[in-house]
Amino acid sequence: MIRRLQTFAFNKSPYERPNQKWVCGRAAEGHPCRVGPDRRGRCRARAECRPRGEGEAWVCNRPPSAGGPCSDGPGPDGHCAHPIPPCQPVRSLRARRGLAARWVTALAVGLMVVVLYGPDAGRWLAPGGLSAPHTQVEDCGGCHRSFEGGPSQWLHAAFGGAPGPAEGDSQRCLGCHELGDQPLRPHGVPEARLAAADGEPQGGDAPQQAGMGPLGLELAGRLFPAAAGGDGLACATCHSEHQGHGADLTAMGDRRCQACHSEQFAAFTDGHPDFGNYPHQRRTRLNFDHVSHTRKHFPDADDPPERCVACHETDDRGRTMQVAGFETACASCHASDIHAEKAAGSPGIPVLTVPGLDLPSLRQADAGIGQWPAVSDRELTPFMRAVFAADPELAPALERFRELDPLDLRDASPADIEAVAKIAWATKGLLRDLIADGPATLRPALSRALGRDIGPGAARDLLGGMGMATVKRAQAAWFPDLASEVARHRAGEAVPMPAGEFDAPAATEAAPADADSGGSGEAILNDSGDSGGDSSEDGILGGGSQADEDGEAILGAGEDGGGDTGGDAGGGILSGQAEDGGGLLGGEDEGGEEGGGSEAADPAEAELSEPDPVEWGRLGGWYRDFFALLYRPGGHGDRFLKGWLDVAGRAMAGEGEASAAAIFRHLGAPDAPGRCTKCHSVDAGNGGALAVNWAAAAPRGERQGFTRFAHAPHFSVLSGDDGCAECHALDRDSDYQASFQDRNPTTFHANFRPIERDTCARCHVDERAGNDCTQCHNYHVGPVAEPATPTRLEALTRGGGEN
């Protein structure tokens, strides 16, 4: 049997067609008319039927289903005898819904126009309050690029998909936050570094750790793998704003961190990977062997934790344990090493020397080098070689000079003799220019030699403190006629070597040389005041005048040779006899009795001992000793040594590599004066440059790594028995010194055993210290800083002025 879904009888069917906007007004009573209203909602029902004409008669047209023709029948004019009163048609349900929808749409559009184009559009659209750090943002355009494009851009951003991080709102974040060169890459580091680290980003065929992570994370990782390439991650991926004034933008759940890592785990104590070699990432910058020092100074203790605080102290923020200063931690044992008090040789560093030459062979070859000391056996210093090598006219002669034995020139060729002569005149010219123009005259030459500009500050460290009196007296002792000889040579005039013994003006070089510890004044105890042609080294307290070669001091006894200032018979002012026979500080009176004793040496023979220049300048500084100007380190952090090692190390990556390498080897040997590299390691950099680590590891400041740790909060949980060794246990089998056999800081043997995860897991659980990822891990790696707020002037300059 076929069953009708609905009936279409005029008095029974409630049927409404989809396009029917009006229905009969009697539909609510259950008796709608069959005709129904027209399209405009007017009632069309007039009678119960429409009579039909048959010839001249009218017949009722009522359908059989309605009971057949009525008994009254139609009227003579064809009108139905049963008229129907008209009704008031009503809108259909669909029409009413459509009308309501149109009104709602119009109202919504109106409200959107008011909201979007009104003066308070940003306030109406804000989904919530800003966090405290961002309350200074004036409007939405400070963070959202689409805000500047108006409502059309807002709708596009809302429904058309947000742009990528490279061109999206993340660029506005970077206007205030400095996050390195690749800020939008995962962790802000190159892919190669991420690939080398544990926990590579997912994507492609990234391996999953079966059974390690929660099921939800594993499913999410398979359905929505994190993109390892592309434009990176948008800042809003992890930092959600509009959470209120007190919201923490850096707060991030563990699940969000693990969503991008291939190694996923339930908690720190349940599946977290081991620490590996943490916290050791490179060798220590200072070569300090804890094991050897412990065995030497604490032979009866396995681990002396109470001694750690003697050398280590926390930084201002309590994060890292810093090495105490040299004076606090090291000076008691190692200060003498820096001052070279136990050195077997000279504690000074020769900077400018008079190289020893074979004078007889040079005289026989008729080499015109003028005056030259006969007994010097000094060599050219690396500093002099660097300056000479930078001069194109001297470089070939220097190369030939290096192949010779300048103290034996018997078999030297004419070209060799010419090269030796050029180096000799270069040495004299260097000394002459140093006296005439001061140490600053060497700055351009050093810049050329090292292939990099030597600024005024660096030049002050490299050459500053060189006393004028020291250099001038050295010239007077080594080359009395230097000014005239150099002038004649530069004018093209031949300057022959003097005959006889005059070529040894420094015969009294054994007399005390001056030691200028401060580098700024005269060494009044060991040199003559006459700097114009005095070929001796006679000083005020040691030696006579220019003609006095017996070493008699003015203040000591001596024969009258032009230097007698107070004694008639050679008696010194302080130790000889006055005219009446009595010395000022003692001596015999007219009766021959000594002023202060019964039996004493003849006062006329008393002399002040000649000071040793090395001991006289033991506090450091410039001094002269045996045909050399030397510099003695004054203590830890000596600016001369530090300056030269820094400049030479950097210059090894440039044009002056050879000269810089020679200087660095000269000063950087572990047993060189100052012994800098005995404790301070040297790292190789890009292009062959070398860098001396002058300080131990310090807080990164604006730089941060993947992990962070603060020592201060953990002091309270250290036990009394183990102390620092509870986490830092010495590795007594480690070959620590092997770490410093090369200049690669990443190949090393640590002094301490790595920290194990279980050590931290004893406290870092939910119910105690907590174990969130962000407690110990940073997302952003590298420099993280906020630039200074621009001034009003800077803002006007960038904006082109103010109307």
VODREN-14450 format. One record per residue (C-alpha): residue number from 1; x, y, z. Coordinates in steps of 0.2 Angstrom, whole numbers, plus 2048, in hexadecimal, padded with zeros to 3 digits. Last residue first. Layout:
REM residues N
 num  px  py  pz
 NUM   X   Y   Z
...
REM end
This chain:
REM residues 803
 num  px  py  pz
 803 90D 959 837
 802 91B 94E 83F
 801 92B 949 837
 800 930 93C 82B
 799 929 92D 835
 798 93A 925 838
 797 941 936 83E
 796 932 93A 849
 795 933 929 851
 794 946 92C 855
 793 942 93D 85C
 792 935 936 867
 791 941 929 86E
 790 941 917 869
 789 93E 90B 878
 788 94E 901 87A
 787 94F 8F0 871
 786 948 8E1 87A
 785 953 8D2 87B
 784 955 8C0 877
 783 966 8BB 86F
 782 968 8A8 86D
 781 95A 89B 870
 780 948 89E 871
 779 93E 890 879
 778 947 88F 889
 777 948 880 894
 776 949 87D 8A6
 775 939 882 8AE
 774 931 884 89D
 773 92F 871 89C
 772 925 870 8AB
 771 92C 865 8B9
 770 926 86C 8CA
 769 931 86E 8D9
 768 926 863 8E4
 767 915 85B 8E0
 766 918 85B 8CD
 765 929 854 8CE
 764 93A 85C 8CD
 763 942 858 8DE
 762 94A 847 8DB
 761 948 849 8C8
 760 957 855 8C8
 759 964 848 8CD
 758 95B 83B 8C3
 757 95E 845 8B3
 756 971 842 8B6
 755 97E 850 8B7
 754 98D 84D 8AC
 753 99D 848 8B6
 752 9A9 856 8B9
 751 9BA 85C 8B2
 750 9B3 85A 8A1
 749 9BE 853 893
 748 9BD 85E 883
 747 9BA 85F 871
 746 9AE 86E 86F
 745 9BB 87C 873
 744 9C6 878 864
 743 9D7 881 867
 742 9E1 871 869
 741 9EA 868 878
 740 9DE 871 884
 739 9D1 863 886
 738 9DF 857 88A
 737 9E2 860 89A
 736 9D2 859 8A1
 735 9D6 846 89F
 734 9C7 840 8A9
 733 9CA 833 8B5
 732 9C6 83D 8C5
 731 9B5 843 8BE
 730 9B0 84E 8CC
 729 99E 84E 8D1
 728 994 85E 8CE
 727 982 85A 8D4
 726 984 855 8E6
 725 996 85B 8E4
 724 98F 86C 8E8
 723 98B 867 8FA
 722 98F 855 8FD
 721 98E 853 910
 720 984 863 914
 719 976 85F 908
 718 971 86B 8FB
 717 95E 86F 8FA
 716 960 881 900
 715 96D 885 8F3
 714 961 880 8E5
 713 958 891 8E3
 712 969 89A 8E1
 711 970 88E 8D3
 710 964 894 8C5
 709 963 889 8B5
 708 95F 88C 8A3
 707 95D 880 894
 706 95C 883 881
 705 969 891 882
 704 968 8A3 886
 703 96F 8B3 87F
 702 96B 8C5 886
 701 975 8C2 895
 700 97E 8B2 892
 699 984 8B1 8A4
 698 997 8AF 8A5
 697 9A3 8A1 8A1
 696 9B4 8A5 8A7
 695 9BE 8B4 8A1
 694 9CC 8B8 896
 693 9C8 8AB 889
 692 9D6 8AE 87C
 691 9CF 8AF 86A
 690 9D7 8A9 85B
 689 9D3 8AD 849
 688 9D6 89F 83C
 687 9C8 8A4 830
 686 9BA 8A2 83D
 685 9BF 89E 84F
 684 9CC 894 858
 683 9CB 895 86B
 682 9D9 899 877
 681 9D9 894 889
 680 9DD 8A0 897
 679 9E7 897 8A5
 678 9F8 894 89E
 677 9F3 89F 890
 676 9F7 8AF 899
 675 A08 8A9 8A0
 674 A0C 8BC 8A4
 673 A1D 8BA 89B
 672 A1C 8AA 88F
 671 A1B 899 897
 670 A0A 894 890
 669 A0F 89C 87F
 668 A03 8A9 87A
 667 A0F 8B8 879
 666 A1C 8B2 86C
 665 A0F 8A6 864
 664 A03 8B5 862
 663 A10 8C0 85B
 662 A15 8B3 84E
 661 A03 8B0 84A
 660 A00 8C2 848
 659 A0E 8C5 83C
 658 A09 8B6 831
 657 9F7 8BA 831
 656 9F8 8CC 82D
 655 9EC 8CB 81E
 654 9DD 8C5 829
 653 9D8 8B7 834
 652 9E7 8B7 83F
 651 9E4 8C9 842
 650 9D7 8C5 850
 649 9E4 8BB 85A
 648 9F1 8C9 858
 647 9E5 8D6 85E
 646 9DF 8CC 86D
 645 9F0 8C6 872
 644 9F8 8D7 870
 643 9EA 8E0 87A
 642 9EA 8D3 888
 641 9FD 8D3 88A
 640 9FE 8E6 88B
 639 9EE 8E8 895
 638 9F4 8DD 8A3
 637 9E5 8D4 8AA
 636 9EF 8CC 8B8
 635 9FF 8D6 8BD
 634 A0C 8E2 8B6
 633 A12 8D9 8A8
 632 A24 8DD 8A3
 631 A27 8E7 893
 630 A38 8E7 88B
 629 A43 8F3 882
 628 A52 8E9 87C
 627 A65 8EC 87B
 626 A69 8E4 88B
 625 A5B 8EA 897
 624 A4F 8F8 895
 623 A3F 8FA 89E
 622 A2C 8FB 89B
 621 A1F 8F6 8A8
 620 A1D 8EA 8B6
 619 A1E 8EB 8C9
 618 A2F 8E2 8C8
 617 A37 8F1 8BF
 616 A46 8F3 8CA
 615 A48 8E1 8CB
 614 A4A 8DF 8B8
 613 A54 8EF 8B7
 612 A61 8E8 8C4
 611 A65 8F7 8CF
 610 A77 8FD 8D0
 609 A7C 8FD 8E2
 608 A7F 90E 8E9
 607 A91 912 8EC
 606 A9D 914 8FB
 605 AAF 916 8F7
 604 AB1 928 8FE
 603 AA8 922 90E
 602 AB7 916 911
 601 AB0 907 918
 600 AAC 906 92A
 599 AB3 904 93B
 598 AAD 90D 94A
 597 A9C 912 943
 596 A90 91F 93E
 595 A99 92F 93A
 594 AA9 927 936
 593 AB8 92F 93D
 592 AC5 936 932
 591 AC9 945 93C
 590 AC2 950 92F
 589 AB2 947 92F
 588 AB0 936 927
 587 AA0 931 91E
 586 A8E 932 921
 585 A7E 937 918
 584 A84 949 914
 583 A96 944 912
 582 AA3 94C 91D
 581 AB4 951 916
 580 AB2 964 917
 579 AB0 965 904
 578 AA4 957 905
 577 AA9 945 906
 576 AA0 937 8FC
 575 A90 92E 8FF
 574 A81 938 8FD
 573 A89 947 8F3
 572 A97 93C 8EC
 571 AA9 93E 8EE
 570 AB4 93F 8DF
 569 AC2 949 8E6
 568 AB9 95A 8E7
 567 AA8 953 8E9
 566 A98 95C 8E5
 565 A93 95A 8D3
 564 AA1 94F 8CC
 563 A9B 949 8BB
 562 AA9 950 8B0
 561 AB5 943 8B3
 560 ABA 946 8C5
 559 ABD 935 8CC
 558 AB0 92B 8D4
 557 AA6 928 8E4
 556 A94 927 8E4
 555 A86 933 8E1
 554 A8C 937 8D0
 553 A8F 925 8CD
 552 A9F 91D 8C8
 551 A9D 910 8BA
 550 AAF 912 8B4
 549 AAA 919 8A3
 548 AA9 92B 8A8
 547 AAA 936 899
 546 A97 937 897
 545 A95 93A 8A9
 544 A97 92D 8B7
 543 A8D 91E 8BB
 542 A80 918 8C7
 541 A75 923 8D1
 540 A72 930 8C4
 539 A74 924 8B6
 538 A83 91E 8AB
 537 A7D 914 89D
 536 A8A 919 891
 535 A8A 920 880
 534 A84 931 885
 533 A80 93A 874
 532 A71 945 878
 531 A68 93C 886
 530 A71 944 895
 529 A67 941 8A4
 528 A70 931 8A7
 527 A68 921 8AC
 526 A64 915 8BA
 525 A5C 91C 8C9
 524 A52 92A 8C1
 523 A47 91E 8B7
 522 A3E 92C 8AE
 521 A2B 92D 8AD
 520 A1C 926 8A5
 519 A1E 914 8A2
 518 A19 910 8B4
 517 A25 903 8B7
 516 A33 90B 8AD
 515 A42 901 8B0
 514 A53 909 8AB
 513 A61 8FE 8A6
 512 A6F 8FB 8B3
 511 A81 8FA 8AC
 510 A84 8EB 8A2
 509 A80 8F5 893
 508 A91 8FE 897
 507 A98 8F9 886
 506 A89 900 87E
 505 A91 90B 872
 504 A9A 8FD 86A
 503 A9D 903 858
 502 AA9 90F 860
 501 AB5 901 862
 500 ABE 904 852
 499 AB7 90C 843
 498 AA6 913 841
 497 A9A 90B 835
 496 A97 915 826
 495 A87 920 823
 494 A85 923 811
 493 A79 931 80C
 492 A68 92E 804
 491 A5F 93B 80F
 490 A57 92D 819
 489 A68 927 81D
 488 A6E 938 823
 487 A5F 93B 82D
 486 A60 92A 835
 485 A72 92D 83A
 484 A6F 93F 840
 483 A61 939 84C
 482 A6A 929 851
 481 A7A 931 857
 480 A7B 928 868
 479 A74 918 861
 478 A73 90B 86F
 477 A75 914 87F
 476 A6D 924 87A
 475 A5F 91B 871
 474 A5C 911 881
 473 A5C 921 88A
 472 A4F 928 87F
 471 A43 919 880
 470 A43 918 893
 469 A41 92B 894
 468 A32 92B 888
 467 A2A 91E 893
 466 A1F 910 88A
 465 A0F 911 894
 464 A04 90E 884
 463 A0A 902 876
 462 9FE 8F4 875
 461 9F0 8FA 881
 460 9F1 90C 87A
 459 9F1 905 868
 458 9E1 8FC 86C
 457 9D8 90B 872
 456 9DE 916 864
 455 9D8 909 857
 454 9E3 8FD 84E
 453 9DC 8FA 83D
 452 9DE 8E9 836
 451 9EB 8E0 82C
 450 9F7 8DC 83A
 449 A06 8E4 833
 448 9FD 8F2 82B
 447 9F4 8F7 83B
 446 A05 8F5 844
 445 A0D 901 838
 444 9FF 90E 83A
 443 A00 90D 84D
 442 A13 90E 84F
 441 A13 921 84F
 440 A08 921 85E
 439 A16 91A 868
 438 A1E 92B 868
 437 A22 937 859
 436 A35 93A 85A
 435 A3A 92D 866
 434 A30 91F 85E
 433 A35 926 84D
 432 A48 924 851
 431 A45 913 858
 430 A3C 90D 849
 429 A49 915 83D
 428 A57 90D 847
 427 A4F 8FC 845
 426 A4B 8FF 832
 425 A5D 904 830
 424 A63 8F3 837
 423 A56 8EA 82D
 422 A5C 8F3 81D
 421 A6E 8EF 821
 420 A6B 8DD 824
 419 A62 8DC 813
 418 A71 8E4 80A
 417 A7D 8D8 812
 416 A72 8CA 80C
 415 A72 8D0 7FA
 414 A85 8D2 7FB
 413 A86 8C0 800
 412 A89 8BA 812
 411 A97 8AE 815
 410 A9E 8B7 824
 409 A8E 8BD 82A
 408 A8D 8B5 83A
 407 A83 8BE 848
 406 A75 8C2 83B
 405 A73 8AF 838
 404 A69 8B0 828
 403 A58 8A9 822
 402 A4E 8B6 82C
 401 A58 8C4 824
 400 A53 8BE 813
 399 A41 8BF 817
 398 A43 8D0 820
 397 A4C 8D7 810
 396 A3D 8D2 806
 395 A31 8DA 812
 394 A3A 8EB 814
 393 A35 8F4 804
 392 A23 8ED 806
 391 A22 8F3 818
 390 A16 8E8 821
 389 A24 8DB 825
 388 A2E 8E8 82E
 387 A20 8EC 83A
 386 A1C 8D9 83D
 385 A2F 8D5 83F
 384 A30 8E3 84C
 383 A22 8DC 856
 382 A28 8CA 854
 381 A39 8CF 85C
 380 A49 8D1 852
 379 A57 8C7 85B
 378 A62 8CD 869
 377 A75 8C9 869
 376 A7B 8DA 86D
 375 A8E 8DC 870
 374 A93 8E7 862
 373 A86 8F5 863
 372 A84 8FE 852
 371 A89 90F 84C
 370 A86 912 839
 369 A7E 905 82E
 368 A89 907 81F
 367 A8E 8F6 81A
 366 AA0 8F6 814
 365 AA1 8E3 812
 364 AAF 8E2 81E
 363 AA5 8ED 82A
 362 A96 8E1 829
 361 AA1 8D2 82B
 360 AA9 8DB 83B
 359 A98 8E0 841
 358 A90 8CF 841
 357 A7F 8D5 847
 356 A75 8D4 857
 355 A64 8DB 856
 354 A60 8EB 860
 353 A4F 8E7 868
 352 A3E 8EE 869
 351 A30 8E4 871
 350 A39 8D8 87C
 349 A2D 8D0 889
 348 A33 8D2 89B
 347 A35 8C4 8A8
 346 A47 8C0 8A1
 345 A4B 8AE 8A3
 344 A49 8A1 8B1
 343 A38 8A8 8B6
 342 A34 8A7 8C9
 341 A2E 8B9 8CB
 340 A26 8B8 8BA
 339 A19 8C5 8BF
 338 A0B 8BB 8B9
 337 A12 8AB 8C1
 336 A15 8B4 8D1
 335 A02 8B8 8D2
 334 9FE 8A5 8D0
 333 9FC 89F 8E2
 332 9F4 8AC 8EC
 331 9EE 8B5 8DD
 330 9E2 8A7 8D7
 329 9D1 8A8 8E0
 328 9CF 8B9 8E7
 327 9DB 8C4 8DD
 326 9D6 8BA 8CD
 325 9C4 8BE 8CF
 324 9B7 8B1 8D5
 323 9B1 8A5 8C8
 322 99E 8A7 8C5
 321 991 89B 8CA
 320 982 89E 8BF
 319 970 8A3 8C2
 318 96F 8AC 8D2
 317 96A 8BC 8CA
 316 979 8C7 8CF
 315 985 8B8 8CB
 314 989 8AB 8D7
 313 99A 8A8 8DF
 312 9A8 89C 8DB
 311 9BA 89B 8E1
 310 9B8 89A 8F4
 309 9A6 894 8F2
 308 9AC 883 8EB
 307 9B7 880 8FB
 306 9A9 878 905
 305 9A7 86B 8F8
 304 9B7 863 8FC
 303 9B5 853 8F2
 302 9C0 843 8F6
 301 9C9 84C 904
 300 9DB 848 90A
 299 9E5 84E 8FC
 298 9DC 85F 8FD
 297 9E9 86C 8F5
 296 9F1 861 8E8
 295 9E4 854 8E5
 294 9D6 861 8E4
 293 9E1 86C 8D9
 292 9E4 85D 8CD
 291 9D1 859 8CC
 290 9CB 86A 8CA
 289 9D6 86D 8BB
 288 9D5 880 8B7
 287 9D8 885 8A5
 286 9CC 893 8A4
 285 9C0 893 895
 284 9B9 882 89B
 283 9B7 876 88D
 282 9A7 875 883
 281 995 870 886
 280 995 869 897
 279 985 86B 8A1
 278 97F 85E 89B
 277 988 850 893
 276 979 845 88F
 275 96A 84C 899
 274 960 83C 898
 273 94F 83D 88E
 272 93F 840 898
 271 935 830 898
 270 92C 831 8A8
 269 934 83C 8B5
 268 933 84B 8AA
 267 922 847 8A5
 266 918 83D 898
 265 924 83C 88A
 264 927 841 878
 263 937 840 86E
 262 933 846 85D
 261 930 857 863
 260 923 863 85C
 259 914 85F 867
 258 920 85D 876
 257 920 870 879
 256 90D 872 878
 255 90A 863 883
 254 916 86A 890
 253 90B 87A 892
 252 911 88B 88E
 251 912 89A 899
 250 91C 8A8 890
 249 90E 8B3 88D
 248 90A 8B4 8A0
 247 8F8 8BB 8A2
 246 8F6 8C9 8AF
 245 8EE 8D6 8A4
 244 8E2 8CA 89C
 243 8E3 8BC 88F
 242 8E3 8C7 880
 241 8F3 8BF 87A
 240 8F8 8AD 876
 239 90B 8A9 875
 238 90F 898 86E
 237 908 898 85C
 236 905 8AA 85D
 235 918 8AD 85A
 234 916 8A5 849
 233 921 896 845
 232 92D 894 837
 231 92B 89A 825
 230 92C 88A 81D
 229 936 87B 825
 228 933 86F 833
 227 920 870 832
 226 918 867 841
 225 90E 858 83D
 224 8FB 859 83F
 223 8F4 847 83E
 222 903 83E 843
 221 908 84A 851
 220 8F7 84C 857
 219 8F5 839 859
 218 905 838 862
 217 901 846 86D
 216 8F0 83F 872
 215 8F8 82E 875
 214 904 834 882
 213 916 833 87E
 212 924 826 880
 211 91B 816 879
 210 923 817 869
 209 92F 825 867
 208 92A 82D 856
 207 937 82F 848
 206 935 83E 83D
 205 930 838 82C
 204 929 848 825
 203 928 854 833
 202 92C 855 845
 201 938 860 84C
 200 948 858 853
 199 949 854 865
 198 95B 852 86A
 197 966 85E 861
 196 970 85C 851
 195 960 85E 846
 194 95C 86E 850
 193 96D 875 84C
 192 96C 871 83A
 191 95B 878 839
 190 961 889 83E
 189 95C 891 84F
 188 94E 89C 855
 187 946 88E 85F
 186 93C 889 850
 185 940 896 843
 184 937 8A6 845
 183 945 8AF 84D
 182 953 8AB 840
 181 960 8B8 842
 180 95D 8BB 855
 179 94E 8BE 860
 178 94D 8D0 862
 177 93B 8D4 869
 176 934 8E5 865
 175 931 8E6 852
 174 933 8D3 852
 173 921 8D2 859
 172 91B 8DC 84A
 171 923 8CF 83E
 170 919 8C2 847
 169 909 8CA 841
 168 90B 8C2 830
 167 918 8C3 822
 166 925 8B6 827
 165 919 8AE 833
 164 90D 8A9 825
 163 8FD 8B2 821
 162 8ED 8AF 82B
 161 8DF 8A5 822
 160 8D1 8AD 817
 159 8C4 8AD 824
 158 8CB 8B8 832
 157 8D9 8C0 829
 156 8CE 8C4 81A
 155 8C1 8CB 825
 154 8CE 8D6 82E
 153 8D5 8DB 81D
 152 8C3 8E1 817
 151 8C1 8EA 828
 150 8D0 8F5 826
 149 8E1 8F2 81F
 148 8EB 8F9 82E
 147 8E3 8EB 839
 146 8EA 8DE 82E
 145 8FC 8E0 835
 144 8F6 8DC 846
 143 902 8E0 855
 142 903 8F3 856
 141 8F5 8F4 84A
 140 8E9 8EF 858
 139 8EC 8FF 861
 138 8F7 908 86D
 137 902 8FA 873
 136 908 900 884
 135 8FE 8F2 88C
 134 909 8E5 885
 133 914 8E0 894
 132 904 8E0 89F
 131 8FA 8D3 894
 130 8ED 8DA 889
 129 8DB 8D9 88D
 128 8CF 8CF 883
 127 8C7 8CB 872
 126 8CA 8DD 86C
 125 8BD 8E1 85F
 124 8B3 8EE 868
 123 8C3 8F7 86E
 122 8CB 8F7 85D
 121 8BB 8FE 854
 120 8BA 90C 861
 119 8B9 91A 854
 118 8AC 911 84A
 117 8AF 908 839
 116 8B0 8F6 83F
 115 8A3 8F8 84D
 114 896 903 845
 113 898 8FA 834
 112 897 8E9 83E
 111 887 8EF 847
 110 87F 8F4 836
 109 884 8E4 82F
 108 87D 8DA 83D
 107 86D 8E4 83D
 106 86B 8E1 82A
 105 86F 8CE 82D
 104 863 8CD 83B
 103 855 8D5 830
 102 859 8CA 822
 101 859 8BB 82D
 100 848 8C0 835
  99 841 8C2 823
  98 847 8B1 81E
  97 840 8A9 82D
  96 82F 8B0 82B
  95 82F 8AB 819
  94 834 89A 81D
  93 826 899 82A
  92 81A 89F 81D
  91 813 8B1 81E
  90 801 8B3 823
  89 7F1 8B5 818
  88 7E3 8BF 81F
  87 7D3 8B6 81B
  86 7C5 8B9 80E
  85 7B3 8B4 812
  84 7AE 8A5 808
  83 79F 8A6 7FC
  82 792 897 7FC
  81 786 89A 7EE
  80 794 89A 7E1
  79 792 8A8 7D4
  78 78D 8A3 7C2
  77 781 8B1 7BF
  76 772 8A6 7C1
  75 779 8A1 7D2
  74 782 891 7D5
  73 77B 882 7DE
  72 772 881 7ED
  71 773 86E 7F0
  70 785 86E 7EF
  69 78E 864 7E2
  68 798 855 7E8
  67 79E 851 7FA
  66 7AE 85A 7FA
  65 7B7 84B 7F3
  64 7AC 84C 7E4
  63 7B3 85D 7DF
  62 7A7 86D 7E0
  61 7A4 874 7CF
  60 792 878 7D1
  59 78A 87A 7C0
  58 785 88A 7B7
  57 778 88A 7A9
  56 778 892 798
  55 782 884 790
  54 78C 87C 79E
  53 795 889 7A8
  52 7A0 885 7B6
  51 79E 88A 7C8
  50 7AE 88F 7D2
  49 7AD 887 7E2
  48 7AD 88B 7F5
  47 7AD 89D 7F2
  46 7B9 8AD 7F1
  45 7CA 8A6 7F6
  44 7D8 8B0 7EF
  43 7DF 8B8 7FF
  42 7ED 8C4 7FB
  41 7FF 8C1 801
  40 808 8C8 7F2
  39 80B 8B7 7EA
  38 7F9 8B2 7EB
  37 7F1 8AB 7FA
  36 7EA 899 7FB
  35 7DE 891 7EF
  34 7DA 882 7FA
  33 7D5 88B 809
  32 7DE 887 819
  31 7D3 87E 826
  30 7DF 879 834
  29 7DB 889 83E
  28 7ED 88F 83C
  27 7EB 88C 829
  26 7DC 898 829
  25 7E7 8A7 824
  24 7EC 89E 815
  23 7FF 89D 812
  22 80C 8AA 80B
  21 81E 8A9 805
  20 81C 899 7FB
  19 82D 895 7F3
  18 830 885 7FE
  17 81E 87F 7FC
  16 813 87E 80B
  15 808 86F 80E
  14 7FC 870 81D
  13 7F0 865 813
  12 7DE 862 81B
  11 7D2 86F 814
  10 7D9 871 803
   9 7DD 85F 802
   8 7EF 85C 7FD
   7 7F3 84D 809
   6 804 849 810
   5 810 83B 80F
   4 804 82F 806
   3 806 81D 80A
   2 806 811 7FB
   1 800 800 800
REM end
